[in-house]
Amino acid sequence: MASVRGRRSAMRARPSGARLLLAAGLIAALPWAGLAASAQTAPASPPADMKPVPVESAPLAPPPGTPAPPAAPVAGPAPTAETKPVEAKPAEPKPSGDAAGTPAAPPAVVSPPAGPAPPAATAPGQPGPGQASALPTLVPAPADPANVDEVMLAAKPAAVLAGQASWDDGFKQLFETFRKIGAELDKAGIKAAGRPVTVFVETDDMGFRFEAMVPIERAPEGRSELTPEIRFGSTPAGKALRFVHKAPYDEIDSTYEAITAYLDAKGITVKDAFIEEYVTEVKETSDASLEIYVYVQPK
């Protein structure tokens, strides 16, 4: 049977960058820190007839060993040594500080631990790889793809383009042919009515001759061809055995070997031509979701 070669690509994952976590610290100031620097020295002995006058500047720093006097009340809350929990109730920020106007250190902001990232959303309605087309196949899908089933093919109108190719270039040649047929059908305003079909008319060690077919609803009246290259014809008809190939196109030789073994075991003689119907969209020879119906017709 034929040998089909394809290309395979490898994907390499790149390592992601590391994240750097930063920690913040809280520096607490003493309630009377900084007052000593701004204090002024009082005169040693004031005159006897002078009465004390209130001083509006900051009080003197207490001598060593003397307990500090309580700070004068000021607008806003005075800083405390121990940290109190912050209420959830929102409040307008108010200025805080000691009597000398030294701003209190801001509380440290602790970020919550990062949780796992949510899964990426999948676009609704987007078909997955290998999804079957809405176009019908020559016969309904089998109940069990692993079984060989006997089917009856009914002839359907089709646009047909004949060609030939080597085994190495067969995949590329076939699907370029299908694209050409589809483009000409679009120009003529004719819609496809089924999945693409290839009839392998003749094969040898070097290559094969084929007829590529795209089923349509009906051929235009009075016309036998779509273009000088593409004619109107019909798909194969009659009794057939259907085998299902669900694997990359690169591996289709194994399916034909299984078909040959089955026919030999059953003693079934078939026509030289064999038929492939492409149930799913074919994009590359290594696509594992590819599904093909292979038909052989007994003599």
N, C-alpha and C positions, 0 to 999 in steps of 0.2 A: 504494500500500500504506500500511500504518499508519505513523504517526510516533510514536516512543516517546522520551520525555524522561526524563532522570535527573539526579541530582545527583552532583557529583564533589567530593572533598575533597582539600586539599593538606597535606602534612606538611612541617614546617620543622624543621631540625636545630638544636639549641642547641649553641654552642661549649662545650667542656668546660673546667674551670678548670686553670690552670697549677700545676705542682708546684714547691715551693721546696726546694733541696738545701742542707743545712748541713754545714760542714766542722769537724772538731775538731782542735786543735793539742796538741802534747806539750811541756810545760815541764819541763826537767831541772834539778834542784838540785845544786849542788856538794856533794861529800861532807862538807865541814866547814862548810857555810854555816850561819849562825846561831849558831855557837859563840862568836864574839867578843862577842856581846851578852850572853851568859850568864856570861862569864868574870869572875873576881874578881881584884883587884890584890893581890899578895903584899906583905908588909912589906919595907921597904928593907933592913934588916940584922937578922936574928934574933939573939937573945942567944947568946953563945958556948957556954954550958952547956946549951942546949936542943937536943934531938935532933929530927931531922925526923919528923913524924908523917904517915902516909898521908892524903891528902885524897880524899874520895869524890866531890867535885864534879867538874865537867867541867874538862879541862886548859885552861891559858891559851892564847890565840891566839898563834901564832908571830910574832916581829917581822918587819917588812918585809924582804924579801930573803932570808929563811931558809926552806929547804925545810920543808914541813909534815911532821911526824912521822906514821908510819902510824897509822891509827885502831885503837883497841882492838877486839878481836873481840867481837861481840855476837850475840845469838840471831837467826837468820834471815839471809837473803842480803843483802849490802851492795849498794847501787845502783852500777852501773857506767856509764861514759860512753857506751859503744856499746850499741846495742840488739841483743839476741840473739833469734833466732826462738823462738817459744813452742812447746813440744812438744805434740803432739796428745794425749799421755797425760794424762788428768785428774788433778789433784792438789788436795789441800785447801789453801785459802789460808792463808798464813803471814804474820805481821806483818813488815814491813820498815821500815827507817829507819836513820838514822845514830846515832852514839853519843849525841847530844843529844836523841834522841826525835823529830826532825823527820820527818814522814811523807814517803815518796817519792811523786812525782807518778805517778798511774795511767797505764798505757800507753793510747794513743789507740785507740779502737775504730773499725775501718774496715768499713763495711757493704759486702757484695758488690753489684756493679751489678745493678739490677733488670732482669730479663728480660721478654720479652713475656708478657702475660697469657694464660692458657690459654683456649681457645674455650669459650663457654658450652655447657653440656650440653643436649642435646635430650631432652625427655621421651620415653621409648620408647612406641611404640604410638599416638602422637598423630597423627590423620590430618591431612594437609596441606590447604590451601585448594583447593577444586574437586574433591576426591576423590569418585569416583562412589559412589553408595549401593549397599548389598548387594541392594536390591530390584531385580528384573529389569525390563528394558524390554519393550515390546510385541514386539520382535524382537531377535535377538542384535546386538551391536555390529558395525559394518561393518569389513571388513579394511582399507580405505583410506578415511578420512573425507573425503578430497578428491574422491572419486568419487560419482556418483549411482548408487544401486543400486535394483533392483526387489525389492520384498518383498511378502509375503502376510501381512496382518494377520488375526489370529484374535480373535474377540470374547471378551472377558473380563468377568466380573461386576464391576460398579463401583458406587460411591456417586456420584450425580450431583446437582449443584446448578447451576441455570441462573441467569444474571444478565446485566447489561449495564453498560457503562462507556464513558467518553470515552477518547480516545487518551491524553490527558495523565495521567489517573488509572488507566489500564488495568493497569499493572504492580502497583500497590498493591491494586487491587480484586481481581485474580486471586489473589494470594497470601493475602489476607485470607480469600477464599473457601475456599482449600485448608486454611487453618488451622481454619476452622469445620467443614469436613468431618472433618478429623482428630480434632478434639475430640469430635465426636458419635460417631465410630467407637470412640474410647477408652471413652466412657461405656457404649456397648453391648457392649464386650468383643470387638469385631471388629478384626482386624489387617489393615493394608494389605498387598497382595500385588504391588504394582507402583509405578512412578514416576507422579507426577501428570501428567495429560493435559488439554489444553484443546482443545475443538472450537469454532472460530470459525464460528458458524452464519450470521451476516450482518454485513456491514461497510459503512460509508459514510464520508464525509469527517469526520463529527462523532464517531463512535465505533463500537462493535460490540456484538453479542449473542453470548453464549458459553455453553457447557456445561462446567463444571469437573468432572473425573472422577478418582476415586482407585480403582484396581483393588483388588478384594478376592478372597479364595479362593472364597467362595460367599455368596449372600444368605440370610438366615434364612428357613426354610420358612414359607410362609403370610404373608409380609410383602412389600409392594410399596414401602414407604418406610421410611426410617430416622427421619425427623422430618417434620412437615408441609411443610418446605422441601426436604428432601433425599430423593430417590427412589432406588430400586435400578434400575439399567439395565445397559448393557454398552458396552464401548469399540467404536470403529469396526472393521469387518471388511472384507476384500477386498484386491484388488491395489492397491498404492500405490508411488509413487516417494519415496524417502527422501533428504533433503538434510540435511547436518550444519552447524549454526551453532555455532562454537566461538570466541566473542568476547563482549564485554559486551552486555547486552540493549539498551543504547542504540544499538548498531550493527546491529540485526536487520533494519532496512530494506534494507541492502546485500545481505543474504542473499535477501530476497524479490525484489529487483531481479534477482539472478543466477538465481533460479528462473524468473521471468517470461521472461528472455532464453533460458534453456534450453528452455522449453516452446515459445516462438515458433520457435526454430531447428529443433526436432524436429517442429513442427506437431502438438503434442499438446493436446487439449482435455480439461480437467479439471473436476471438480465445483466448485461455488462455495465449499464449505466447505473449510477447511484445518485441519491438526492440528499441535499442538505438544506434544512430550513432553520433560519437563525431566529430563535424565539426571543432572545434578549439583544439589546444593543451591543454591538461589537466595536470596541475602541482600540484594543491592543491584544496581541496574541497571548499575553500572560494574565489576562483577566480571569480570575478564578470563579467569578460569578456567571460566566458565559454558559448559555444553555442552547444546544443544537439538537434538532430532531434529524436522525439519519434514516432514510427510507430505502429499502431494497425491495424490488418487485420480483416475485417468483415467475419463472417461465411457464 
